[in-house]
């Protein structure tokens, strides 16, 4: 749920995609910048599941 009242249900593999400048990267940060200097790994067993609410 977002502050403006809308909700989204992205797939985990999209939400936590470590790719540089990926659509979701800026959404994780308060300043809406992708912060490409930080990276992480993805749990491949769970990447096709919706993110838990």
Steps between C-alpha positions, in 0.01 A plus 500: 500500500633838404441831675268620224268202554593278207642149535714283274578129502837460326680169466788460743747460209405848375483664840845391613669492159865597557543631143646849466233772447215249524151655525454399865841611634406864568178394672700342784660831597362813665678724251366307195852437373602150383825493703675268257803488731306252718416150378350179639421142403167336419364176647420313176261263681267789582546738208175409319280546804306815583665701775335423835278768643 
